[in-house]
């Protein structure tokens, strides 16, 4: 079998100062802005703010960052990469061929919860940053400024970040240095806060305070960016993220310690609306601190949006989502922009701001969804580790420890449900429902597509090509097929060629497109079924590659001409005399669910919902990058038969 490949492999990310700077700029935005609201949430979680309480809470923060972020994500999860890509769907891609078919359900739940987190995080971070204006002017118009900034963030997505992306690294480096310096300066306010490195104080806090679940819900906010850190693996590589994390973690812990020391020393004068993050800043530095915080929030939001686009792109490749229009706004590797997703996320962020109106109220909605993602990631990681040969007892220890930790955080965040957690769960539920319906309906539709052996029709197709009584339909006739094998073909495709207005052509091209879960795959296989007449081409395209089927087909045809396997010169004598090539026409077969199908109510409901969801899907010719002037759509019925149809009886 002739085989031709064009393959673009994922680059190796070298650890350099420049790469570390880029990593700091695009990976740690979410977790790096958590000091804006974590300590504020902690002092709001308890009526009495005492020294033991603050030391215990800071200890919880330190050990949460250590166990949850450092151990689980940086040390373990970053090793589970799919051709350099990370995230829960990339993790699922590594184990989807395991016999446990229900794992797709966990992947859909986790990805949906991560999308819900991506809706509320920009609103939360930007609002927390802009609320610092009230320390300068209590009557500052916070909400209008927040909405204006959020609108600007989403508006510039279509332009890409090539022009401003180079500033992300230096800015976030300055941000983390600012966090560390502010915390370091205030350590002397109360040196006893250094006891927080002892995990005993964290355990005492959870034992001594009956409202431990509320405290844990506040503490969990410090690690909400860990899952996004894993999702950004493909941008920077494991080495850069690992080394950069040690610096980032040090700056974060210094800031939390400094805020804790300040709170202990001012516990008698704390007001209900005070934010320790801004309180530790000198008055003269406050305007610059607010600007820095707003800039960091914008960068964190940008990183989450880029991650959301990647998640949806992976979901399309895994048949979790209808295929949407994807744009590539810049030459930066792998940068995606999905207009519909951008609009929906913008609406979600605006609704979040308008419904909750302050960062304090958003805290109630924040964190619940991401605990679900973390739990799903833990389970999938356990299966991945076992799949890679890690001993069963080590996998059991890993799963037990982190399911217990994340289960406790989940229970703690569930107490926020009626106060705002319902909002993110509602968003996650809607996204998850679409994912599961689309995937299940796709499986059912494929199950009832009838396939035939192509070899049974070779003689008919060869005779058709020679039959001058059949009007020539095109010199080159291209069909898009869903078959996974070159020797099998859909019955409706054969019917279109032979029975439905017989279509004579010089060459028939059967094109199969496989959207892979690997990011940068771009390759094809060819199988010559009938020499100089019938060719099967299988294109494999990664989810970060822009589908341009017309271009790829032309390249594959040029390869065949160069190899002497086919002659594209027109068969018409007048055109052949001048060496003019024949034309190409494309036929796409759409299968429409037939109401005459005999199936149960559940499958019929799935098919009806699938039909509704297809309205958001990009039309096939646009999705594959085809020249629409040469494309014809043929609609055929898809009949699902789960019982034998009754045969009519002749009476005369």
PEURVEN-V129650 format. One record per backbone hydrogen bond with DSSP energy under -0.5 kcal/mol. NH is the residue of the N-H (numbers start at 1). CO is the residue of the C=O. Records with the same first field share a line. If there is no record, write none. Layout:
NH=CO + CO
This chain:
4=524
8=520
9=7
13=11
14=12
16=14
20=16
21=17
22=18
23=19
24=20
25=21
26=22
27=23
28=23
32=28
33=29 + 30
34=31
36=33
37=34
38=34
41=37
42=38
43=39
44=40
45=41 + 42
46=43
49=47
50=48
54=50
55=51
56=52
57=53
58=54
59=55
60=56
61=57
62=58
63=59
64=60
65=61
66=62
67=63
68=64
69=64
70=65
71=66
72=67
73=68
74=69
75=70
76=71
77=72
78=73
79=76
80=77
81=79
82=85
83=81
85=82
86=231
91=87
92=88
93=89
94=90 + 91
95=91 + 92
96=92
98=95
101=99
103=100
104=101
105=102
106=102
107=103
108=104
109=105
110=106
111=107
112=108
113=109
114=110
115=111
116=112
117=113
118=114
119=115 + 116
120=116
121=117
122=118
123=119
124=120
125=121
126=122
127=123
128=124
129=125
130=126
131=127
132=129
133=130
134=131
135=132
136=132 + 133
137=133
140=137
142=140
145=141
146=142
147=143
148=144
149=145
150=146
151=147
152=148
153=149
154=150
155=151
156=152
157=154
158=155
159=156
160=156 + 157
165=161
166=162
167=164
168=165
169=165
170=166
171=167
172=168
173=169
174=170
175=171
176=172
177=173
178=174
179=175
180=176
181=177
182=178
183=179
184=180
185=181
186=182
187=183 + 184
189=186
190=187
193=190
194=191
195=192
196=193
197=194
198=195
199=197
201=198
202=198
203=199
204=200
205=201
206=202
207=203
208=204
209=205
210=208
212=209
214=211
215=211
216=212
217=213
218=214
219=215
220=216
221=218
222=219
223=220
224=221
226=223
229=225
230=226
231=227
232=228
233=230
234=231
235=232
236=232 + 233
237=233
241=237
242=238
243=239
244=240
245=241
246=242
247=243
248=244
249=245
250=246
251=247
252=248
253=249
254=250
255=251
256=252
257=253
258=254
259=255
260=256
261=257
262=258
263=259
264=260
265=261
266=262
267=264
269=266
270=267
274=271
276=274
278=275
279=275
280=276
281=278
285=282
286=282 + 283
289=285
290=286
291=287
292=288
293=289
294=290
295=291
296=292
297=293
298=294
299=295
300=296
301=297
302=298
303=299
304=300
305=301
306=302
307=303
308=304
309=305
310=306
311=307
312=308
313=309
314=310
315=311
316=312
317=313
318=314
319=316
320=315
321=315
327=337
329=327
335=332
337=327
339=337
342=338
343=339
344=340
345=341
346=342
347=343
348=344
349=345
350=346
351=347
352=348
353=349
354=350
355=351
356=352
357=352 + 353
362=358
363=359
364=361
365=361 + 362
366=362
371=367
372=368
373=369
374=370
375=371
376=372
377=373
378=374
379=375
380=376
381=377
382=378
383=379
384=380
385=381
386=382
387=383
388=384
389=386
390=385
395=391
396=392
397=393
398=394
399=395
400=396
401=397
402=398
403=399
404=400
405=401
406=402
407=403
408=404
409=405
410=406
411=407
412=408
413=409
414=410
415=411 + 412
416=413
417=414
419=416
420=416 + 417
421=416
422=417
423=420
424=420
425=421
426=422
427=423
428=424
429=425
430=426
431=427
432=428
433=429
434=430
435=431
436=432
437=433
438=434
439=435
440=436
441=437
442=438
443=439
444=440
445=441
446=442
447=443
448=444
449=446
450=448
452=489
454=487
456=453
457=454
458=455
461=457
462=458
463=459
464=460
465=461
466=462
467=463 + 464
468=466
470=467
471=469
473=504
474=504
476=583
477=507
478=476 + 585
479=509
480=587
481=479 + 511
488=485
489=452
491=450
494=490
495=491
496=492
497=493
498=494
499=494 + 495
500=495
501=499
503=497
504=471 + 502
506=474 + 475
507=475
508=533
509=477
510=508 + 535
511=479 + 509
512=510 + 537
513=481
514=512 + 539
515=513
516=514 + 541
523=540
524=4
525=538
526=2
527=536
529=527 + 534
530=534
532=565
533=530
534=530
535=508
536=527
537=510
538=525
539=512 + 537
540=523
541=514 + 539
542=521
543=516 + 518
544=519
545=542
549=624
550=625
551=548
552=548
553=549
554=550
555=551
556=552
557=553
558=554
559=555
560=556
561=557
562=558
563=559
564=561
565=560
566=560
568=566
570=580
576=572
577=573
578=574 + 575
579=576
580=575
582=568
585=476
586=630
587=478
588=632
590=588 + 634
592=590 + 636
593=591
594=638
597=594
598=640
599=597
604=600
605=601
606=602
607=603
608=604
609=605
610=606
611=607
612=608
613=609
614=610
615=612
616=613
617=614
618=323
623=619
624=620
625=622
626=621
628=626
630=627
631=628
632=586
634=588
635=633
636=590
638=592
639=637
640=638
641=639
642=598 + 640
